[in-house]
Amino acid sequence: MAKRADDDSSTVEEARPPVIVWNKERERFETEDKEAFLQYHLRGVGLVVAAAADSCDDPEQEKREGAAVVMDMVHTYVPRSKRGMGLAALLCDAAFAHAQRHSMLVIPTCSYVSDTYLPRNPAWNSLVYNGEPKASM
Ligand code: COA
């Protein structure tokens, strides 16, 4: 009887969707075992705009100084044995939701994000950085 109960609980455990964790220090969203991850780097695009304003002395451009931090999603990795099950999509879900919560735009440098995830989740296109700081930032 006891063995049967254990077996049941392990089945429930296996069916649990993977938990995605934010690793702030390593700039990653990753599975609990850290084997699958989405690597990002934060970039201050306001600094680029400020430098441009300095060089061209355009007051309109100066208004855009101090603009935004963008999340550059540089790499997604899932171990071979776990591919094709939507794990990379879960990592992206967590990363895009995080960017939205923190009012950050996103640069989809990783080809999985740009070529597969975004076309399948077009609602997130509104967060993609297109060279202009977001008006509300
Ligand atoms: N670029 C774009 N799309 C890719 C891709 C890539 N390099 N590699 C796989 N895909 C697509 C597959 O064609 C697949 O499409 P399908 O659903 O029509 O079969 C889809 O991603 C699978 O999606 P999902 O299950 O969410 O992804 P995954 O958990 O299998 O992980 C990767 C996808 C890319 C993270 C994984 O294959 C991997 O780690 N590859 C090696 C590292 C790499 O190339 N990373 C991407 C560039 S940074």
Backbone and ligand atoms as CSV (ligand in chain L), in Angstrom:
chain,resi,resn,atom,element,x,y,z
A,1,MET,N,N,0.826,-1.203,0.000
A,1,MET,CA,C,0.000,0.000,0.000
A,1,MET,C,C,0.866,1.262,0.000
A,2,ALA,N,N,1.842,1.268,0.969
A,2,ALA,CA,C,2.694,2.452,1.081
A,2,ALA,C,C,3.450,2.683,-0.222
A,3,LYS,N,N,3.936,1.581,-0.828
A,3,LYS,CA,C,4.698,1.709,-2.067
A,3,LYS,C,C,3.833,2.323,-3.172
A,4,ARG,N,N,2.575,1.859,-3.231
A,4,ARG,CA,C,1.646,2.358,-4.244
A,4,ARG,C,C,1.459,3.884,-4.115
A,5,ALA,N,N,1.305,4.366,-2.858
A,5,ALA,CA,C,1.108,5.797,-2.623
A,5,ALA,C,C,2.336,6.573,-3.100
A,6,ASP,N,N,3.521,6.012,-2.825
A,6,ASP,CA,C,4.748,6.684,-3.272
A,6,ASP,C,C,4.775,6.786,-4.789
A,7,ASP,N,N,4.419,5.668,-5.438
A,7,ASP,CA,C,4.413,5.659,-6.905
A,7,ASP,C,C,3.485,6.741,-7.446
A,8,ASP,N,N,2.300,6.866,-6.826
A,8,ASP,CA,C,1.339,7.865,-7.300
A,8,ASP,C,C,1.929,9.270,-7.197
A,9,SER,N,N,2.584,9.550,-6.046
A,9,SER,CA,C,3.074,10.913,-5.868
A,9,SER,C,C,4.205,11.224,-6.841
A,10,SER,N,N,5.031,10.203,-7.163
A,10,SER,CA,C,6.114,10.497,-8.091
A,10,SER,C,C,5.558,10.761,-9.491
A,11,THR,N,N,4.426,10.139,-9.834
A,11,THR,CA,C,3.810,10.395,-11.128
A,11,THR,C,C,3.326,11.848,-11.191
A,12,VAL,N,N,2.701,12.303,-10.093
A,12,VAL,CA,C,2.226,13.683,-10.037
A,12,VAL,C,C,3.417,14.620,-10.175
A,13,GLU,N,N,4.531,14.290,-9.480
A,13,GLU,CA,C,5.734,15.122,-9.517
A,13,GLU,C,C,6.245,15.272,-10.947
A,14,GLU,N,N,6.286,14.154,-11.697
A,14,GLU,CA,C,6.803,14.196,-13.061
A,14,GLU,C,C,5.925,15.052,-13.971
A,15,ALA,N,N,4.608,15.103,-13.680
A,15,ALA,CA,C,3.698,15.836,-14.540
A,15,ALA,C,C,3.755,17.343,-14.284
A,16,ARG,N,N,4.399,17.722,-13.207
A,16,ARG,CA,C,4.472,19.142,-12.848
A,16,ARG,C,C,5.224,19.914,-13.935
A,17,PRO,N,N,4.695,21.048,-14.409
A,17,PRO,CA,C,5.434,21.807,-15.420
A,17,PRO,C,C,6.741,22.336,-14.841
A,18,PRO,N,N,7.771,22.470,-15.659
A,18,PRO,CA,C,9.054,22.941,-15.142
A,18,PRO,C,C,8.923,24.336,-14.528
A,19,VAL,N,N,9.605,24.541,-13.420
A,19,VAL,CA,C,9.603,25.859,-12.774
A,19,VAL,C,C,10.755,26.673,-13.362
A,20,ILE,N,N,10.469,27.901,-13.779
A,20,ILE,CA,C,11.501,28.780,-14.320
A,20,ILE,C,C,11.881,29.798,-13.242
A,21,VAL,N,N,13.180,29.907,-13.024
A,21,VAL,CA,C,13.702,30.748,-11.942
A,21,VAL,C,C,14.500,31.906,-12.537
A,22,TRP,N,N,14.352,33.079,-11.945
A,22,TRP,CA,C,15.164,34.231,-12.357
A,22,TRP,C,C,16.475,34.208,-11.582
A,23,ASN,N,N,17.601,34.130,-12.278
A,23,ASN,CA,C,18.913,34.198,-11.655
A,23,ASN,C,C,19.483,35.583,-11.965
A,24,LYS,N,N,19.224,36.504,-11.070
A,24,LYS,CA,C,19.579,37.912,-11.309
A,24,LYS,C,C,21.088,38.085,-11.488
A,25,GLU,N,N,21.892,37.415,-10.653
A,25,GLU,CA,C,23.351,37.573,-10.700
A,25,GLU,C,C,23.919,37.143,-12.050
A,26,ARG,N,N,23.411,36.027,-12.572
A,26,ARG,CA,C,23.946,35.508,-13.838
A,26,ARG,C,C,23.182,36.020,-15.054
A,27,GLU,N,N,22.193,36.884,-14.824
A,27,GLU,CA,C,21.352,37.416,-15.903
A,27,GLU,C,C,20.789,36.277,-16.757
A,28,ARG,N,N,20.079,35.411,-16.055
A,28,ARG,CA,C,19.483,34.263,-16.737
A,28,ARG,C,C,18.096,33.969,-16.196
A,29,PHE,N,N,17.266,33.397,-17.059
A,29,PHE,CA,C,16.091,32.659,-16.606
A,29,PHE,C,C,16.444,31.215,-16.849
A,30,GLU,N,N,16.213,30.375,-15.855
A,30,GLU,CA,C,16.711,29.004,-15.970
A,30,GLU,C,C,15.792,28.016,-15.263
A,31,THR,N,N,15.932,26.764,-15.624
A,31,THR,CA,C,15.195,25.728,-14.919
A,31,THR,C,C,15.851,25.517,-13.552
A,32,GLU,N,N,15.136,24.859,-12.654
A,32,GLU,CA,C,15.673,24.678,-11.290
A,32,GLU,C,C,17.009,23.942,-11.311
A,33,ASP,N,N,17.181,23.015,-12.265
A,33,ASP,CA,C,18.454,22.288,-12.337
A,33,ASP,C,C,19.523,23.087,-13.108
A,34,LYS,N,N,19.158,24.265,-13.588
A,34,LYS,CA,C,20.061,25.204,-14.304
A,34,LYS,C,C,20.527,24.681,-15.660
A,35,GLU,N,N,19.979,23.566,-16.124
A,35,GLU,CA,C,20.456,22.984,-17.386
A,35,GLU,C,C,19.927,23.727,-18.605
A,36,ALA,N,N,18.716,24.248,-18.510
A,36,ALA,CA,C,18.137,25.016,-19.624
A,36,ALA,C,C,18.066,26.470,-19.189
A,37,PHE,N,N,18.412,27.368,-20.099
A,37,PHE,CA,C,18.438,28.772,-19.673
A,37,PHE,C,C,18.240,29.715,-20.857
A,38,LEU,N,N,17.816,30.919,-20.512
A,38,LEU,CA,C,17.809,32.043,-21.462
A,38,LEU,C,C,18.750,33.082,-20.866
A,39,GLN,N,N,19.801,33.405,-21.608
A,39,GLN,CA,C,20.801,34.373,-21.153
A,39,GLN,C,C,20.478,35.748,-21.716
A,40,TYR,N,N,20.497,36.752,-20.839
A,40,TYR,CA,C,20.283,38.121,-21.329
A,40,TYR,C,C,21.351,39.047,-20.771
A,41,HIS,N,N,21.466,40.227,-21.388
A,41,HIS,CA,C,22.313,41.279,-20.833
A,41,HIS,C,C,21.500,42.562,-20.825
A,42,LEU,N,N,21.601,43.316,-19.754
A,42,LEU,CA,C,20.904,44.597,-19.687
A,42,LEU,C,C,21.764,45.650,-20.362
A,43,ARG,N,N,21.129,46.446,-21.197
A,43,ARG,CA,C,21.867,47.490,-21.906
A,43,ARG,C,C,21.153,48.821,-21.743
A,44,GLY,N,N,21.905,49.856,-21.407
A,44,GLY,CA,C,21.312,51.178,-21.248
A,44,GLY,C,C,21.322,51.921,-22.564
A,45,VAL,N,N,20.215,51.857,-23.295
A,45,VAL,CA,C,20.195,52.511,-24.608
A,45,VAL,C,C,20.151,54.021,-24.486
A,46,GLY,N,N,19.752,54.538,-23.324
A,46,GLY,CA,C,19.735,55.991,-23.108
A,46,GLY,C,C,21.125,56.579,-23.274
A,47,LEU,N,N,22.168,55.802,-22.887
A,47,LEU,CA,C,23.540,56.289,-22.986
A,47,LEU,C,C,23.915,56.523,-24.444
A,48,VAL,N,N,23.451,55.660,-25.322
A,48,VAL,CA,C,23.737,55.794,-26.749
A,48,VAL,C,C,23.080,57.061,-27.285
A,49,VAL,N,N,21.825,57.278,-26.898
A,49,VAL,CA,C,21.095,58.453,-27.368
A,49,VAL,C,C,21.762,59.716,-26.859
A,50,ALA,N,N,22.204,59.701,-25.566
A,50,ALA,CA,C,22.840,60.880,-24.995
A,50,ALA,C,C,24.115,61.210,-25.760
A,51,ALA,N,N,24.896,60.171,-26.107
A,51,ALA,CA,C,26.135,60.412,-26.845
A,51,ALA,C,C,25.827,61.037,-28.201
A,52,ALA,N,N,24.757,60.575,-28.847
A,52,ALA,CA,C,24.381,61.132,-30.145
A,52,ALA,C,C,23.980,62.596,-29.980
A,53,ALA,N,N,23.261,62.903,-28.886
A,53,ALA,CA,C,22.834,64.283,-28.657
A,53,ALA,C,C,24.047,65.189,-28.476
A,54,ASP,N,N,25.051,64.679,-27.750
A,54,ASP,CA,C,26.261,65.479,-27.549
A,54,ASP,C,C,26.919,65.831,-28.861
A,55,SER,N,N,26.973,64.835,-29.764
A,55,SER,CA,C,27.719,65.063,-30.986
A,55,SER,C,C,26.955,65.924,-31.995
A,56,CYS,N,N,25.592,65.879,-31.998
A,56,CYS,CA,C,24.897,66.652,-33.019
A,56,CYS,C,C,24.224,67.901,-32.442
A,57,ASP,N,N,24.215,68.027,-31.099
A,57,ASP,CA,C,23.698,69.234,-30.467
A,57,ASP,C,C,22.238,69.507,-30.826
A,58,ASP,N,N,21.447,68.436,-30.915
A,58,ASP,CA,C,20.031,68.560,-31.277
A,58,ASP,C,C,19.196,68.516,-29.993
A,59,PRO,N,N,18.471,69.604,-29.629
A,59,PRO,CA,C,17.720,69.625,-28.367
A,59,PRO,C,C,16.625,68.569,-28.302
A,60,GLU,N,N,16.042,68.202,-29.439
A,60,GLU,CA,C,15.010,67.154,-29.438
A,60,GLU,C,C,15.595,65.824,-28.991
A,61,GLN,N,N,16.822,65.568,-29.437
A,61,GLN,CA,C,17.458,64.314,-29.048
A,61,GLN,C,C,17.829,64.342,-27.571
A,62,GLU,N,N,18.179,65.522,-27.056
A,62,GLU,CA,C,18.555,65.608,-25.653
A,62,GLU,C,C,17.392,65.213,-24.753
A,63,LYS,N,N,16.142,65.490,-25.197
A,63,LYS,CA,C,14.957,65.126,-24.408
A,63,LYS,C,C,14.911,63.625,-24.172
A,64,ARG,N,N,15.564,62.867,-25.080
A,64,ARG,CA,C,15.476,61.408,-24.972
A,64,ARG,C,C,16.577,60.835,-24.076
A,65,GLU,N,N,17.395,61.679,-23.484
A,65,GLU,CA,C,18.477,61.200,-22.619
A,65,GLU,C,C,17.938,60.393,-21.443
A,66,GLY,N,N,18.732,59.483,-20.945
A,66,GLY,CA,C,18.368,58.709,-19.763
A,66,GLY,C,C,17.189,57.786,-20.018
A,67,ALA,N,N,16.995,57.404,-21.261
A,67,ALA,CA,C,15.776,56.750,-21.692
A,67,ALA,C,C,15.490,55.387,-21.063
A,68,ALA,N,N,16.205,54.366,-21.444
A,68,ALA,CA,C,15.694,53.037,-21.135
A,68,ALA,C,C,16.788,52.003,-20.920
A,69,VAL,N,N,16.412,51.000,-20.155
A,69,VAL,CA,C,17.237,49.807,-20.060
A,69,VAL,C,C,16.546,48.754,-20.916
A,70,VAL,N,N,17.284,48.150,-21.811
A,70,VAL,CA,C,16.685,47.084,-22.605
A,70,VAL,C,C,17.307,45.744,-22.221
A,71,MET,N,N,16.490,44.703,-22.376
A,71,MET,CA,C,16.952,43.351,-22.077
A,71,MET,C,C,17.338,42.695,-23.404
A,72,ASP,N,N,18.632,42.537,-23.606
A,72,ASP,CA,C,19.115,41.904,-24.831
A,72,ASP,C,C,19.146,40.382,-24.594
A,73,MET,N,N,18.216,39.677,-25.237
A,73,MET,CA,C,18.131,38.219,-25.055
A,73,MET,C,C,19.119,37.574,-26.028
A,74,VAL,N,N,20.278,37.198,-25.516
A,74,VAL,CA,C,21.377,36.810,-26.403
A,74,VAL,C,C,21.433,35.320,-26.729
A,75,HIS,N,N,20.929,34.466,-25.832
A,75,HIS,CA,C,21.100,33.031,-26.085
A,75,HIS,C,C,20.065,32.219,-25.308
A,76,THR,N,N,19.524,31.222,-25.974
A,76,THR,CA,C,18.627,30.276,-25.305
A,76,THR,C,C,19.219,28.896,-25.488
A,77,TYR,N,N,19.222,28.111,-24.420
A,77,TYR,CA,C,19.789,26.765,-24.520
A,77,TYR,C,C,18.921,25.754,-23.766
A,78,VAL,N,N,18.631,24.664,-24.431
A,78,VAL,CA,C,17.907,23.545,-23.816
A,78,VAL,C,C,18.700,22.279,-24.125
A,79,PRO,N,N,18.969,21.426,-23.125
A,79,PRO,CA,C,19.709,20.184,-23.397
A,79,PRO,C,C,18.992,19.353,-24.462
A,80,ARG,N,N,19.770,18.701,-25.290
A,80,ARG,CA,C,19.249,17.923,-26.416
A,80,ARG,C,C,18.083,17.008,-26.020
A,81,SER,N,N,18.205,16.361,-24.872
A,81,SER,CA,C,17.193,15.373,-24.458
A,81,SER,C,C,15.856,16.012,-24.107
A,82,LYS,N,N,15.829,17.336,-23.928
A,82,LYS,CA,C,14.576,17.995,-23.517
A,82,LYS,C,C,14.031,18.933,-24.593
A,83,ARG,N,N,14.590,18.863,-25.791
A,83,ARG,CA,C,14.158,19.786,-26.843
A,83,ARG,C,C,12.824,19.368,-27.457
A,84,GLY,N,N,12.161,20.359,-28.065
A,84,GLY,CA,C,10.913,20.084,-28.791
A,84,GLY,C,C,9.698,19.922,-27.898
A,85,MET,N,N,9.835,20.283,-26.622
A,85,MET,CA,C,8.703,20.134,-25.687
A,85,MET,C,C,8.225,21.486,-25.162
A,86,GLY,N,N,8.718,22.555,-25.772
A,86,GLY,CA,C,8.243,23.877,-25.358
A,86,GLY,C,C,8.997,24.493,-24.195
A,87,LEU,N,N,10.131,23.892,-23.825
A,87,LEU,CA,C,10.871,24.426,-22.680
A,87,LEU,C,C,11.454,25.808,-22.980
A,88,ALA,N,N,11.999,25.989,-24.178
A,88,ALA,CA,C,12.533,27.307,-24.549
A,88,ALA,C,C,11.419,28.353,-24.542
A,89,ALA,N,N,10.230,27.953,-24.972
A,89,ALA,CA,C,9.099,28.896,-24.961
A,89,ALA,C,C,8.757,29.307,-23.529
A,90,LEU,N,N,8.840,28.368,-22.588
A,90,LEU,CA,C,8.574,28.709,-21.179
A,90,LEU,C,C,9.611,29.695,-20.650
A,91,LEU,N,N,10.871,29.492,-21.035
A,91,LEU,CA,C,11.921,30.428,-20.620
A,91,LEU,C,C,11.627,31.823,-21.167
A,92,CYS,N,N,11.212,31.871,-22.436
A,92,CYS,CA,C,10.874,33.171,-23.057
A,92,CYS,C,C,9.652,33.791,-22.384
A,93,ASP,N,N,8.641,32.969,-22.083
A,93,ASP,CA,C,7.448,33.503,-21.391
A,93,ASP,C,C,7.878,34.244,-20.126
A,94,ALA,N,N,8.747,33.596,-19.351
A,94,ALA,CA,C,9.178,34.192,-18.075
A,94,ALA,C,C,9.983,35.461,-18.320
A,95,ALA,N,N,10.871,35.428,-19.319
A,95,ALA,CA,C,11.726,36.588,-19.582
A,95,ALA,C,C,10.916,37.780,-20.099
A,96,PHE,N,N,9.976,37.524,-21.011
A,96,PHE,CA,C,9.161,38.631,-21.529
A,96,PHE,C,C,8.243,39.185,-20.433
A,97,ALA,N,N,7.669,38.321,-19.613
A,97,ALA,CA,C,6.803,38.806,-18.526
A,97,ALA,C,C,7.617,39.662,-17.558
A,98,HIS,N,N,8.851,39.243,-17.303
A,98,HIS,CA,C,9.743,40.003,-16.425
A,98,HIS,C,C,10.040,41.380,-17.037
A,99,ALA,N,N,10.356,41.398,-18.327
A,99,ALA,CA,C,10.646,42.663,-19.004
A,99,ALA,C,C,9.439,43.595,-18.921
A,100,GLN,N,N,8.264,43.050,-19.140
A,100,GLN,CA,C,7.052,43.871,-19.084
A,100,GLN,C,C,6.829,44.428,-17.672
A,101,ARG,N,N,7.002,43.574,-16.667
A,101,ARG,CA,C,6.812,44.030,-15.269
A,101,ARG,C,C,7.767,45.153,-14.908
A,102,HIS,N,N,8.970,45.113,-15.489
A,102,HIS,CA,C,9.981,46.115,-15.156
A,102,HIS,C,C,10.084,47.223,-16.220
A,103,SER,N,N,9.059,47.326,-17.062
A,103,SER,CA,C,8.993,48.375,-18.106
A,103,SER,C,C,10.238,48.401,-18.977
A,104,MET,N,N,10.724,47.210,-19.310
A,104,MET,CA,C,11.908,47.133,-20.175
A,104,MET,C,C,11.515,46.689,-21.578
A,105,LEU,N,N,12.236,47.209,-22.560
A,105,LEU,CA,C,12.089,46.700,-23.915
A,105,LEU,C,C,13.071,45.543,-24.104
A,106,VAL,N,N,12.909,44.855,-25.220
A,106,VAL,CA,C,13.669,43.627,-25.456
A,106,VAL,C,C,14.359,43.682,-26.816
A,107,ILE,N,N,15.600,43.208,-26.853
A,107,ILE,CA,C,16.278,43.006,-28.141
A,107,ILE,C,C,16.372,41.488,-28.349
A,108,PRO,N,N,15.727,40.984,-29.396
A,108,PRO,CA,C,15.709,39.530,-29.606
A,108,PRO,C,C,16.923,39.054,-30.412
A,109,THR,N,N,18.108,39.145,-29.817
A,109,THR,CA,C,19.327,38.738,-30.524
A,109,THR,C,C,19.335,37.235,-30.810
A,110,CYS,N,N,18.861,36.443,-29.877
A,110,CYS,CA,C,18.831,34.977,-30.069
A,110,CYS,C,C,17.848,34.624,-31.188
A,111,SER,N,N,18.293,33.788,-32.114
A,111,SER,CA,C,17.448,33.450,-33.269
A,111,SER,C,C,16.193,32.677,-32.869
A,112,TYR,N,N,16.262,31.919,-31.774
A,112,TYR,CA,C,15.053,31.225,-31.327
A,112,TYR,C,C,13.985,32.257,-30.948
A,113,VAL,N,N,14.408,33.315,-30.243
A,113,VAL,CA,C,13.459,34.349,-29.813
A,113,VAL,C,C,12.901,35.085,-31.030
A,114,SER,N,N,13.788,35.512,-31.944
A,114,SER,CA,C,13.331,36.329,-33.085
A,114,SER,C,C,12.582,35.517,-34.140
A,115,ASP,N,N,13.055,34.289,-34.408
A,115,ASP,CA,C,12.505,33.548,-35.558
A,115,ASP,C,C,11.408,32.552,-35.186
A,116,THR,N,N,11.380,32.133,-33.940
A,116,THR,CA,C,10.380,31.134,-33.562
A,116,THR,C,C,9.425,31.660,-32.483
A,117,TYR,N,N,9.974,32.145,-31.381
A,117,TYR,CA,C,9.095,32.534,-30.259
A,117,TYR,C,C,8.214,33.730,-30.606
A,118,LEU,N,N,8.825,34.807,-31.120
A,118,LEU,CA,C,8.014,36.010,-31.380
A,118,LEU,C,C,6.939,35.792,-32.448
A,119,PRO,N,N,7.252,35.141,-33.560
A,119,PRO,CA,C,6.173,34.876,-34.532
A,119,PRO,C,C,5.027,34.049,-33.932
A,120,ARG,N,N,5.346,33.213,-32.948
A,120,ARG,CA,C,4.293,32.392,-32.328
A,120,ARG,C,C,3.606,33.109,-31.167
A,121,ASN,N,N,4.199,34.191,-30.708
A,121,ASN,CA,C,3.631,34.956,-29.588
A,121,ASN,C,C,3.670,36.450,-29.941
A,122,PRO,N,N,2.938,36.843,-30.997
A,122,PRO,CA,C,3.070,38.207,-31.535
A,122,PRO,C,C,2.670,39.304,-30.552
A,123,ALA,N,N,1.942,38.969,-29.507
A,123,ALA,CA,C,1.546,39.998,-28.532
A,123,ALA,C,C,2.777,40.659,-27.913
A,124,TRP,N,N,3.893,39.900,-27.855
A,124,TRP,CA,C,5.104,40.461,-27.235
A,124,TRP,C,C,5.873,41.389,-28.184
A,125,ASN,N,N,5.471,41.490,-29.438
A,125,ASN,CA,C,6.190,42.382,-30.365
A,125,ASN,C,C,6.178,43.831,-29.876
A,126,SER,N,N,5.173,44.174,-29.059
A,126,SER,CA,C,5.094,45.547,-28.549
A,126,SER,C,C,6.270,45.879,-27.628
A,127,LEU,N,N,6.965,44.854,-27.131
A,127,LEU,CA,C,8.115,45.102,-26.244
A,127,LEU,C,C,9.442,45.138,-27.008
A,128,VAL,N,N,9.413,44.854,-28.291
A,128,VAL,CA,C,10.682,44.770,-29.032
A,128,VAL,C,C,11.249,46.165,-29.280
A,129,TYR,N,N,12.485,46.342,-28.924
A,129,TYR,CA,C,13.179,47.626,-29.076
A,129,TYR,C,C,13.454,47.876,-30.552
A,130,ASN,N,N,13.005,49.045,-31.024
A,130,ASN,CA,C,13.181,49.349,-32.453
A,130,ASN,C,C,14.071,50.565,-32.663
A,131,GLY,N,N,14.843,50.912,-31.643
A,131,GLY,CA,C,15.749,52.053,-31.768
A,131,GLY,C,C,15.215,53.309,-31.109
A,132,GLU,N,N,13.943,53.292,-30.734
A,132,GLU,CA,C,13.349,54.454,-30.080
A,132,GLU,C,C,12.966,54.081,-28.657
A,133,PRO,N,N,13.350,54.884,-27.648
A,133,PRO,CA,C,12.885,54.621,-26.291
A,133,PRO,C,C,11.365,54.674,-26.235
A,134,LYS,N,N,10.769,53.847,-25.364
A,134,LYS,CA,C,9.321,53.818,-25.223
A,134,LYS,C,C,8.846,55.154,-24.644
A,135,ALA,N,N,7.733,55.675,-25.136
A,135,ALA,CA,C,7.262,57.002,-24.723
A,135,ALA,C,C,7.052,57.103,-23.219
A,136,SER,N,N,6.592,56.018,-22.591
A,136,SER,CA,C,6.275,56.057,-21.162
A,136,SER,C,C,7.502,55.909,-20.274
A,137,MET,N,N,8.681,55.699,-20.854
A,137,MET,CA,C,9.860,55.449,-20.028
A,137,MET,C,C,10.567,56.728,-19.621
L,1,COA,N1,N,16.443,29.304,-34.128
L,1,COA,C1,C,15.113,29.422,-34.278
L,1,COA,N2,N,14.243,28.416,-34.002
L,1,COA,C2,C,14.748,27.235,-33.581
L,1,COA,C3,C,16.139,27.064,-33.398
L,1,COA,C4,C,17.009,28.154,-33.692
L,1,COA,N3,N,18.339,28.062,-33.550
L,1,COA,N4,N,16.347,25.789,-32.960
L,1,COA,C5,C,15.141,25.212,-32.866
L,1,COA,N5,N,14.166,26.069,-33.238
L,1,COA,C6,C,12.746,25.800,-33.312
L,1,COA,C7,C,12.493,24.400,-33.833
L,1,COA,O1,O,12.463,24.434,-35.240
L,1,COA,C8,C,11.154,24.029,-33.214
L,1,COA,O2,O,10.145,24.277,-34.152
L,1,COA,P1,P,8.853,23.286,-34.256
L,1,COA,O3,O,8.071,23.495,-32.980
L,1,COA,O4,O,8.144,23.765,-35.476
L,1,COA,O5,O,9.408,21.901,-34.371
L,1,COA,C9,C,10.986,24.966,-32.034
L,1,COA,O6,O,12.183,25.807,-32.017
L,1,COA,C10,C,10.872,24.218,-30.711
L,1,COA,O7,O,10.415,25.116,-29.733
L,1,COA,P2,P,10.631,24.787,-28.190
L,1,COA,O8,O,10.210,23.398,-27.907
L,1,COA,O9,O,10.012,25.898,-27.401
L,1,COA,O10,O,12.224,24.907,-28.084
L,1,COA,P3,P,13.242,23.890,-27.380
L,1,COA,O11,O,12.874,23.724,-25.936
L,1,COA,O12,O,13.366,22.676,-28.219
L,1,COA,O13,O,14.612,24.730,-27.457
L,1,COA,C11,C,16.483,25.742,-28.555
L,1,COA,C12,C,14.983,25.402,-28.654
L,1,COA,C13,C,16.856,26.589,-29.788
L,1,COA,C14,C,16.738,26.559,-27.294
L,1,COA,C15,C,17.300,24.423,-28.516
L,1,COA,O14,O,17.111,23.730,-29.722
L,1,COA,C16,C,18.805,24.646,-28.296
L,1,COA,O15,O,19.257,24.781,-27.165
L,1,COA,N6,N,19.589,24.685,-29.390
L,1,COA,C17,C,21.039,24.914,-29.292
L,1,COA,C18,C,21.347,26.372,-28.952
L,1,COA,C19,C,20.740,27.325,-29.969
L,1,COA,O16,O,20.855,27.143,-31.177
L,1,COA,N7,N,20.067,28.375,-29.436
L,1,COA,C20,C,19.369,29.362,-30.285
L,1,COA,C21,C,20.271,30.448,-30.765
L,1,COA,S1,S,20.786,31.516,-29.424
